[in-house]
Structure formats: C-alpha cells, structure tokens
Amino acid sequence: MSSTKTPTIVHELALLDGDEYRLPTFALLDPQGMLYPGVESPLLDYDKARRIYRAMLFTRVLDERMMAAQRQGRLSFYLQCTGEEAAVIGATAALDDGDMIMAQYREQGALAYRGFSTDAFMNQLFGNDRDCDKGRQMPIHYGSAELHYMTISSPVATQIPQAAGYAYGQKLANDGHCTITFFGEGAASEGDFHAALNMATVHQVPVIFFCRNNGYAISTPAVEQYAADGVAPRAFGYKMHVIRVDGNDVLAVHEATREARRLAVEQHHPVLIEAMTYRLAAHSSSDDPSGYRSRKEEEAWREKDPIRRMKRWLIDLSWWSEDEESEWLETYRHDVLESMKRAEKRPPPPLETLITDVYDEVTPRLTEQLESLEAHIRRYPENYPRGARALGIDVPDERGEG
C-alpha cells in the first residue's frame, strides 16, 4: 500500500518558489563563547566537556605537527581538521561509543575522542609494520574495528550509501546502535548522497547523515555548487528529519546530534544534520587556498574559531584554566613529536601482508604474483627502498639514511 498522502487539488496554476523558506541555524554559544541570552546551559557535564575540549586541542596539535612534517618531506600527504573540530568531536561525543562512524577524511578528532592513541595515528601515517592498515592506505586513511570507526576510502561519497546499508543491518539486529556518516557539502553533490538518503528513509534505518558544510569543495565555493539554501533542504524531498546547526558551536552540535541519535535509535528515523562551518586550513597538503579565497575571509572565520569559543565557555564555568591549557598543549606537542620519531624509524610491513586478508586462504595466483614482485625488487632494490628493506635488503631511504 502506498504511503503517499492524498494530494490537495487546486484549480489555479501556482508556481512555488523554493527560495521563500530559509532553514534556521541552531546555536547556543555566540562567536565569543558566551551563551546567547535566555539559553540554558546544555546537558554536558564536567568530565565530558573536558574530554571534548582535550580532543579538540589534541587534534589541532596533531594537525599542526603533521602538516609541518609533510612540508619537511617526512610524510607524503596530510589533511587537516582545523576549524571543524567542534563539528566532528561535538557530534562524536553525542554518540554511544558502540555506534559506527563512517568518516570522509577530516574526522581524526572522532578517533581522538574515542581513544585512538598517538602511536596508532603515527603508525598509520607512516605505514609501518604496526600500521592498522598494514601499509595499504594513504596517510590519514584510518580505521579501527575496536573503536567502531570504518576504514576510510578515498573516493568521495562512497561512505554515504554504505552507512545507510550498515544502519539497515543495525535495525535488523535491534542492538540499540546507529551509524553516523560524515561528509562535506561537495560530497553531497554526488549521486551516492541521494541514493543513500532515499534508501535510508524508505527502509527507516537508524542513520545520521552529517554534512560538514565548510564552504568549499576543494577550490569550488558553495555558491558554485548549488543554488538552493544549502544542503539540508534536499532531505525534505526524501521525507527526512533535518537539523541545521552552527558547526563551530560545540554545544549546539552536541545537542543536535544527541537529538538526532534519539530519533534514529528509538524511532528508526534517519536524520540529516548540516553543520555550517569553515575549513581554516588548506583542503590538503596538496592545496593552496590563497588561489581561490581571500585572507580577509579566512580571518573573519578565525574570529569564530571553535576551540576559542569552547575555551571561553569552560573558563567561565571554572572548568578550565590558562595554566591547564599550556600544560596540555606542551604534553600533546611532546607526545606527537616523540611518537612521530618512533613511527618513522620502524620498518615497513612484511611484504607478504600484501596478499593476506584478501581471501580466507592465499590463492596460488596471489603467491605467484608475490614471488614475481620479490624477484623484481631484488633486481632493482634502489628503486623500491621500502620493499627492499622488507626483504632484508639494506638500501638508503628517501633521506639518505640506511
């Protein structure tokens, strides 16, 4: 039986203007970190508030250090979360730790909040023998089964329909969990986005679609991506609940995601959250934002820095201090630097791990290919230093060190 409501019949032609209605933006903290007049302090206790803020600080330090390492030639690639920490970490903090996270590539803060160690970050970034991805992924393509964080995939938007499918499994299991998938407004221009929203509402699965609308799809500004009022109104076409939130306001993001999770888990209603934020850093270490946006625009958004806003709120509650800030920043900088030194000195994963975990048992064809690869590397070790060292052949690395 169709669920479509009986249409209203009219006899005069009416052209409806989609620009007549603008979605409101939910916010609790103003840009200076003060609660707006009349706003009650949200349900965020001392311990959780500090856990969120420390994860935000750690993520900012991690990003600064690793971008510097990339510029020094110690790392091939990096992507920063700078300016979007409140959106990512505030949302993660509103979830149950058993909920699945399907990230895009700028959500390292979610892992930091859930307890991913500094060494785990570094081992993946350098693809060494302790890398959870076994050296098979680019840097920043993290994954952790233990922390319910699906391994990142490079192609844009693939995680969005996967999240709808995973959430369908959670609905069948009836285990009280949901899935959240993060993506940028650029990914919302992919067909995968629309397929996922349709599937989620048709099957009523417990999924939260979290769009970080940071204004740019690499160098393409939002005004060149869509003419409508952002991404959120698209969900109405799929009969989905929608929330637009100030993505630099960690309290509002947490409250919005908490309510979205309630709807997803208790009522199996998928929800789209559009967090209005800004990417303060370059898109990636391969990008130069000065070619497509102004310094004045960036500085205006730095005044809305999510870390500064939360810090002010915490200090006003006497839940944080400048002395603590200095101590934790020093600790994080030291930990990241020392962990990086350890990780970059470790050997690459054993070469045979290239063919394990592909099938239940390694096939003869894969064995033949591995043997062919080993023979090739032994013949040209200077061209494949990492592979040669994995075979026990001593060759200089990229910095000339043995």
C-alpha positions as semicolon CSV with decimal commas, in nm:
position;residue;x (nm);y (nm);z (nm)
1;M;0,000;0,000;0,000
2;S;0,132;0,341;-0,092
3;S;0,229;0,574;0,194
4;T;0,174;0,885;-0,019
5;K;-0,086;1,120;0,129
6;T;-0,391;1,219;-0,070
7;P;-0,289;1,527;-0,269
8;T;-0,460;1,862;-0,232
9;I;-0,638;1,952;-0,557
10;V;-0,627;2,314;-0,680
11;H;-0,770;2,469;-0,993
12;E;-0,540;2,765;-1,034
13;L;-0,183;2,723;-1,150
14;A;0,065;2,806;-0,878
15;L;0,441;2,823;-0,924
16;L;0,609;2,757;-0,590
17;D;0,931;2,944;-0,523
18;G;1,188;2,731;-0,343
19;D;1,363;3,043;-0,217
20;E;1,073;3,151;0,002
21;Y;1,177;2,945;0,304
22;R;1,515;2,953;0,477
23;L;1,616;2,694;0,733
24;P;1,712;2,838;1,072
25;T;2,052;2,761;1,225
26;F;2,056;2,615;1,577
27;A;2,316;2,778;1,804
28;L;2,380;2,806;2,179
29;L;2,721;2,977;2,202
30;D;2,786;3,311;2,036
31;P;3,115;3,371;1,848
32;Q;3,278;3,497;2,170
33;G;3,197;3,175;2,358
34;M;2,910;3,312;2,565
35;L;2,566;3,154;2,586
36;Y;2,309;3,354;2,392
37;P;2,066;3,548;2,616
38;G;1,796;3,323;2,757
39;V;1,979;2,999;2,665
40;E;2,013;2,747;2,945
41;S;2,338;2,558;2,981
42;P;2,305;2,228;2,790
43;L;2,330;1,880;2,937
44;L;2,707;1,849;2,922
45;D;2,880;1,757;3,245
46;Y;3,228;1,849;3,366
47;D;3,403;1,528;3,263
48;K;3,253;1,507;2,914
49;A;3,311;1,878;2,846
50;R;3,679;1,843;2,933
51;R;3,711;1,523;2,730
52;I;3,567;1,702;2,427
53;Y;3,794;2,003;2,466
54;R;4,107;1,796;2,516
55;A;4,027;1,600;2,199
56;M;3,988;1,929;2,014
57;L;4,323;2,055;2,143
58;F;4,498;1,730;2,057
59;T;4,355;1,732;1,705
60;R;4,475;2,089;1,646
61;V;4,826;1,998;1,768
62;L;4,832;1,678;1,563
63;D;4,733;1,871;1,250
64;E;4,992;2,144;1,301
65;R;5,275;1,898;1,366
66;M;5,191;1,662;1,082
67;M;5,146;1,936;0,824
68;A;5,490;2,061;0,922
69;A;5,625;1,705;0,887
70;Q;5,476;1,685;0,538
71;R;5,641;2,012;0,441
72;Q;5,971;1,873;0,570
73;G;5,939;1,574;0,340
74;R;5,889;1,328;0,625
75;L;5,530;1,249;0,527
76;S;5,380;1,215;0,180
77;F;5,033;1,360;0,241
78;Y;4,816;1,512;0,512
79;L;4,469;1,657;0,564
80;Q;4,379;1,892;0,849
81;C;4,059;1,923;1,052
82;T;4,148;2,280;1,156
83;G;3,837;2,490;1,211
84;E;3,600;2,194;1,205
85;E;3,690;2,032;1,537
86;A;3,363;2,128;1,704
87;A;3,154;1,971;1,427
88;V;3,341;1,641;1,431
89;I;3,414;1,598;1,801
90;G;3,092;1,752;1,929
91;A;2,893;1,508;1,716
92;T;3,104;1,208;1,818
93;A;3,064;1,292;2,186
94;A;2,685;1,273;2,149
95;L;2,702;0,912;2,028
96;D;2,734;0,586;2,213
97;D;3,090;0,452;2,181
98;G;2,942;0,145;2,011
99;D;2,782;0,347;1,731
100;M;2,951;0,313;1,392
101;I;3,136;0,609;1,243
102;M;3,186;0,622;0,866
103;A;3,413;0,916;0,805
104;Q;3,529;1,104;0,499
105;Y;3,891;1,206;0,567
106;R;3,880;1,502;0,805
107;E;3,747;1,327;1,113
108;Q;4,063;1,240;1,306
109;G;3,907;1,422;1,600
110;A;3,643;1,149;1,627
111;L;3,915;0,889;1,674
112;A;4,100;1,111;1,920
113;Y;3,783;1,145;2,128
114;R;3,730;0,769;2,131
115;G;4,084;0,699;2,249
116;F;4,288;0,623;1,938
117;S;4,646;0,651;2,064
118;T;4,909;0,890;1,934
119;D;5,118;0,590;1,828
120;A;4,822;0,448;1,636
121;F;4,788;0,776;1,444
122;M;5,159;0,784;1,365
123;N;5,188;0,420;1,263
124;Q;4,911;0,466;1,009
125;L;5,050;0,793;0,878
126;F;5,390;0,635;0,817
127;G;5,253;0,298;0,703
128;N;5,495;0,097;0,915
129;D;5,479;-0,259;1,046
130;R;5,243;-0,156;1,327
131;D;5,002;0,027;1,098
132;C;4,646;-0,098;1,148
133;D;4,603;-0,072;0,770
134;K;4,923;-0,274;0,708
135;G;5,062;0,000;0,486
136;R;4,788;-0,044;0,226
137;Q;4,636;0,302;0,258
138;M;4,741;0,662;0,206
139;P;4,814;0,865;0,520
140;I;4,504;0,979;0,717
141;H;4,300;0,678;0,597
142;Y;4,248;0,548;0,948
143;G;4,031;0,261;1,063
144;S;3,961;0,088;1,394
145;A;3,726;-0,205;1,447
146;E;3,777;-0,171;1,822
147;L;3,657;0,191;1,818
148;H;3,379;0,129;1,563
149;Y;3,540;0,354;1,303
150;M;3,514;0,221;0,949
151;T;3,836;0,240;0,747
152;I;3,836;0,548;0,525
153;S;3,808;0,517;0,149
154;S;3,949;0,784;-0,085
155;P;3,667;0,810;-0,344
156;V;3,429;1,089;-0,249
157;A;3,089;0,996;-0,101
158;T;3,122;0,615;-0,110
159;Q;3,071;0,601;0,268
160;I;2,726;0,764;0,249
161;P;2,527;0,475;0,094
162;Q;2,744;0,231;0,289
163;A;2,624;0,399;0,608
164;A;2,261;0,351;0,507
165;G;2,330;-0,017;0,442
166;Y;2,518;-0,067;0,767
167;A;2,237;0,104;0,958
168;Y;1,988;-0,132;0,794
169;G;2,185;-0,417;0,949
170;Q;2,172;-0,243;1,286
171;K;1,795;-0,214;1,252
172;L;1,767;-0,587;1,185
173;A;1,996;-0,662;1,478
174;N;1,790;-0,429;1,701
175;D;2,103;-0,363;1,909
176;G;2,027;-0,005;2,006
177;H;2,302;0,146;1,793
178;C;2,312;0,378;1,494
179;T;2,556;0,483;1,224
180;I;2,680;0,834;1,158
181;T;2,848;0,928;0,832
182;F;3,047;1,248;0,788
183;F;3,095;1,420;0,453
184;G;3,143;1,764;0,303
185;E;2,895;1,966;0,101
186;G;3,094;1,874;-0,210
187;A;3,023;1,506;-0,148
188;A;2,653;1,595;-0,126
189;S;2,673;1,675;-0,498
190;E;2,744;1,309;-0,575
191;G;2,469;1,071;-0,676
192;D;2,564;0,846;-0,384
193;F;2,425;1,109;-0,148
194;H;2,078;1,097;-0,300
195;A;2,072;0,718;-0,328
196;A;2,166;0,692;0,039
197;L;1,901;0,933;0,164
198;N;1,632;0,760;-0,037
199;M;1,733;0,416;0,089
200;A;1,750;0,536;0,449
201;T;1,401;0,683;0,451
202;V;1,236;0,405;0,251
203;H;1,371;0,146;0,494
204;Q;1,364;0,376;0,800
205;V;1,711;0,292;0,925
206;P;1,900;0,441;1,223
207;V;2,149;0,662;1,041
208;I;2,268;1,020;1,085
209;F;2,395;1,196;0,774
210;F;2,632;1,466;0,900
211;C;2,729;1,723;0,637
212;R;3,021;1,949;0,725
213;N;2,937;2,246;0,506
214;N;3,274;2,421;0,519
215;G;3,213;2,643;0,219
216;Y;3,443;2,479;-0,034
217;A;3,471;2,153;-0,225
218;I;3,849;2,182;-0,254
219;S;3,855;2,512;-0,452
220;T;3,490;2,525;-0,563
221;P;3,288;2,762;-0,341
222;A;2,942;2,667;-0,224
223;V;2,781;2,933;-0,443
224;E;2,906;2,742;-0,749
225;Q;2,788;2,405;-0,617
226;Y;2,418;2,472;-0,561
227;A;2,160;2,749;-0,585
228;A;1,936;2,627;-0,302
229;D;1,955;2,715;0,067
230;G;2,244;2,483;0,145
231;V;2,234;2,104;0,161
232;A;1,977;2,043;0,434
233;P;1,659;2,125;0,234
234;R;1,732;1,835;-0,002
235;A;1,632;1,598;0,276
236;F;1,272;1,720;0,261
237;G;1,243;1,556;-0,080
238;Y;1,311;1,224;0,092
239;K;1,079;1,291;0,388
240;M;1,369;1,306;0,631
241;H;1,420;1,496;0,956
242;V;1,658;1,790;0,917
243;I;1,872;1,999;1,153
244;R;2,092;2,290;1,056
245;V;2,344;2,382;1,325
246;D;2,629;2,625;1,382
247;G;2,917;2,388;1,319
248;N;3,163;2,599;1,520
249;D;2,942;2,582;1,830
250;V;3,036;2,258;2,002
251;L;2,744;2,276;2,247
252;A;2,488;2,313;1,969
253;V;2,646;2,037;1,762
254;H;2,641;1,802;2,060
255;E;2,277;1,879;2,136
256;A;2,171;1,846;1,771
257;T;2,345;1,510;1,733
258;R;2,209;1,385;2,065
259;E;1,854;1,451;1,944
260;A;1,930;1,304;1,601
261;R;2,059;0,988;1,767
262;R;1,744;0,961;1,978
263;L;1,527;0,979;1,666
264;A;1,750;0,732;1,480
265;V;1,773;0,471;1,756
266;E;1,435;0,498;1,925
267;Q;1,216;0,565;1,621
268;H;1,436;0,448;1,331
269;H;1,409;0,791;1,171
270;P;1,716;0,890;0,968
271;V;1,830;1,249;1,018
272;L;2,036;1,490;0,809
273;I;2,246;1,741;1,003
274;E;2,407;2,028;0,816
275;A;2,683;2,189;1,023
276;M;2,771;2,535;0,894
277;T;3,146;2,568;0,947
278;Y;3,466;2,667;0,768
279;R;3,790;2,497;0,669
280;L;4,057;2,725;0,814
281;A;4,340;2,522;0,659
282;A;4,403;2,414;0,303
283;H;4,197;2,129;0,162
284;S;4,504;1,908;0,191
285;S;4,882;1,933;0,183
286;S;4,848;1,943;-0,198
287;D;4,630;2,255;-0,195
288;D;4,698;2,630;-0,180
289;P;4,378;2,812;-0,072
290;S;4,523;3,156;-0,150
291;G;4,436;3,089;-0,512
292;Y;4,061;3,083;-0,453
293;R;3,978;3,267;-0,129
294;S;4,091;3,584;0,042
295;R;4,293;3,632;0,358
296;K;4,019;3,866;0,480
297;E;3,762;3,586;0,453
298;E;3,984;3,347;0,646
299;E;4,049;3,599;0,922
300;A;3,677;3,663;0,963
301;W;3,626;3,293;1,028
302;R;3,924;3,273;1,264
303;E;3,725;3,502;1,490
304;K;3,472;3,218;1,512
305;D;3,735;2,953;1,595
306;P;3,551;2,663;1,765
307;I;3,835;2,596;2,010
308;R;3,845;2,957;2,126
309;R;3,468;2,956;2,174
310;M;3,461;2,644;2,388
311;K;3,763;2,753;2,588
312;R;3,586;3,076;2,688
313;W;3,277;2,882;2,796
314;L;3,483;2,636;3,001
315;I;3,686;2,907;3,173
316;D;3,368;3,099;3,264
317;L;3,245;2,781;3,437
318;S;3,583;2,736;3,611
319;W;3,615;2,402;3,430
320;W;3,940;2,502;3,258
321;S;4,229;2,743;3,304
322;E;4,508;2,903;3,102
323;D;4,765;2,709;3,305
324;E;4,598;2,380;3,217
325;E;4,586;2,482;2,855
326;S;4,961;2,545;2,848
327;E;5,035;2,216;3,023
328;W;4,819;2,006;2,790
329;L;4,949;2,178;2,476
330;E;5,307;2,109;2,586
331;T;5,218;1,747;2,662
332;Y;5,047;1,692;2,327
333;R;5,328;1,855;2,129
334;H;5,586;1,640;2,305
335;D;5,383;1,320;2,263
336;V;5,319;1,380;1,893
337;L;5,684;1,461;1,820
338;E;5,822;1,162;2,010
339;S;5,564;0,926;1,861
340;M;5,647;1,052;1,513
341;K;6,017;0,987;1,569
342;R;5,942;0,629;1,674
343;A;5,698;0,562;1,390
344;E;5,915;0,686;1,106
345;K;6,204;0,465;1,220
346;R;6,002;0,145;1,218
347;P;6,027;-0,091;0,919
348;P;5,750;-0,129;0,663
349;P;5,504;-0,416;0,697
350;P;5,627;-0,759;0,583
351;L;5,587;-0,782;0,207
352;E;5,370;-1,093;0,231
353;T;5,098;-0,891;0,403
354;L;5,013;-0,757;0,057
355;I;4,831;-1,081;-0,019
356;T;4,698;-1,183;0,322
357;D;4,343;-1,091;0,429
358;V;4,232;-1,079;0,065
359;Y;4,079;-1,427;0,071
360;D;4,030;-1,673;0,353
361;E;4,331;-1,863;0,217
362;V;4,602;-1,722;-0,008
363;T;4,540;-1,841;-0,363
364;P;4,817;-1,991;-0,584
365;R;4,783;-1,699;-0,823
366;L;4,849;-1,446;-0,547
367;T;5,150;-1,648;-0,433
368;E;5,289;-1,639;-0,788
369;Q;5,240;-1,263;-0,805
370;L;5,417;-1,212;-0,472
371;E;5,713;-1,423;-0,583
372;S;5,734;-1,222;-0,908
373;L;5,728;-0,897;-0,710
374;E;6,002;-1,014;-0,475
375;A;6,221;-1,111;-0,770
376;H;6,168;-0,769;-0,929
377;I;6,255;-0,584;-0,607
378;R;6,570;-0,793;-0,558
379;R;6,676;-0,697;-0,910
380;Y;6,608;-0,322;-0,864
381;P;6,635;-0,261;-0,487
382;E;6,740;0,104;-0,527
383;N;6,403;0,183;-0,691
384;Y;6,196;0,023;-0,414
385;P;6,371;0,104;-0,084
386;R;6,074;0,020;0,140
387;G;6,008;-0,308;-0,037
388;A;6,378;-0,391;-0,035
389;R;6,406;-0,331;0,338
390;A;6,101;-0,551;0,390
391;L;6,302;-0,827;0,219
392;G;6,604;-0,761;0,437
393;I;6,800;-0,572;0,168
394;D;6,992;-0,276;0,310
395;V;6,928;0,034;0,096
396;P;6,925;0,408;0,177
397;D;6,585;0,559;0,249
398;E;6,448;0,877;0,093
399;R;6,655;1,095;0,330
400;G;6,977;0,908;0,252
401;E;6,980;0,714;0,578
402;G;7,048;0,342;0,580
